[in-house]
Structure formats: structure tokens, C-alpha cells
Amino acid sequence: MHEREGLIGRIRQLRRGPAPPEEPAQPGAAPGGSGQAELRALEARIGHLEELVEGLQDSVHRESTRLGRRIGEVEARIQPAALGKALSDDARERGL
């Protein structure tokens, strides 16, 4: 029981994550100084996220194209004429 409580405590601690560092208010600081740095950081993060989304879109497109091709092949193989020919060829090969 004690192990379970410890595990739950560790999971809660991990989910909370580290506490953000508190920046003390500086009354004489310029009002846009750190804002520019934050803006640049956010722009960089958005750029990275856009690259990830584009990669995901490419991956989804490739996979859907591959699956579409595969479905087309399966549909062609189960057409009555193609299926009958394949069964006939198989029976001939097996000597039935």
C-alpha cells in the first residue's frame, strides 16, 4: 500500500512539472524589454510547430496514397473475372 502511495505521488509530481521561475517586478525596467525576448521565443516555437504540422501532413498524405493504391489492388483482385482466373490457375498448379 505504501508503494502505491509513493508511486501516485511521483506521478502527480511529474504531471505538475517544474514550477515556473518567478521574475521579480522591476519598477525601473523598460516595459518592452523582456517582451521582445518572449515574442522571439514564441515565434521560434510557432515556427517549429509549423514544421511539425507540415511533416505530419506529408506523412498522412503518403500513407493515404499508399493505402489507396493497396485498396485499388485488392479491389482489382476480387473482381469476379480476376478471382475466377486466379482460382483456375491455383487449381491447375495443385493438380486438382
C-alpha positions in Angstrom: 0.0 0.0 0.0 2.9 2.4 0.8 4.5 1.7 -2.6 1.3 2.6 -4.3 1.0 5.9 -2.5 4.6 6.7 -3.3 4.0 5.9 -7.0 0.9 8.1 -7.1 2.9 10.9 -5.5 5.7 10.6 -8.1 3.1 10.6 -10.9 1.4 13.7 -9.6 4.8 15.4 -9.2 5.7 14.6 -12.9 2.3 15.8 -14.2 2.7 19.1 -12.4 6.1 19.7 -13.9 8.7 22.2 -12.6 7.3 25.4 -11.1 7.9 28.4 -13.4 10.6 30.7 -12.1 9.1 33.8 -10.7 10.5 37.1 -12.1 10.6 39.9 -9.6 8.9 43.0 -10.7 11.4 45.7 -11.6 9.8 49.1 -11.2 12.5 50.9 -13.3 12.7 48.3 -16.1 11.6 49.2 -19.7 8.1 47.8 -20.3 9.0 46.1 -23.6 12.5 44.7 -22.9 11.7 41.1 -21.9 8.5 41.2 -24.0 10.7 41.2 -27.1 12.6 38.2 -26.0 9.4 36.4 -25.2 8.0 37.3 -28.6 11.1 36.0 -30.4 10.9 32.8 -28.3 7.2 32.3 -29.2 7.9 33.0 -32.9 10.6 30.3 -32.9 8.3 27.9 -31.1 5.5 28.6 -33.6 7.9 28.1 -36.5 8.9 24.7 -35.0 5.3 23.7 -34.5 4.5 24.7 -38.1 7.3 22.4 -39.3 6.0 19.6 -37.3 2.5 20.1 -38.7 3.8 20.1 -42.3 5.7 16.9 -41.6 2.6 15.3 -40.2 0.6 16.4 -43.2 3.2 14.9 -45.6 3.2 11.7 -43.6 -0.6 11.4 -43.7 -0.7 12.1 -47.4 2.0 9.5 -48.1 0.1 6.9 -46.0 -3.3 7.7 -47.5 -1.8 7.4 -51.0 -0.2 4.1 -50.2 -3.4 2.7 -48.7 -5.4 4.0 -51.6 -3.1 2.1 -54.0 -3.3 -1.0 -51.9 -7.1 -0.9 -51.7 -7.3 -0.4 -55.5 -5.1 -3.5 -56.0 -7.3 -5.6 -53.7 -10.5 -4.4 -55.4 -9.0 -5.4 -58.8 -8.1 -8.9 -57.5 -11.6 -9.6 -56.1 -13.4 -8.7 -59.4 -15.3 -11.8 -60.5 -13.2 -12.4 -63.7 -9.9 -11.9 -61.9 -11.0 -14.1 -59.0 -12.2 -16.9 -61.3 -8.9 -16.8 -63.2 -6.8 -16.9 -60.0 -8.8 -19.9 -58.7 -8.5 -21.7 -62.0 -4.7 -21.1 -62.1 -4.4 -22.3 -58.5 -6.4 -25.4 -59.2 -4.2 -26.2 -62.2 -1.0 -25.7 -60.2 -2.2 -28.0 -57.5 -3.3 -30.6 -59.9 -7.0 -30.6 -58.9 
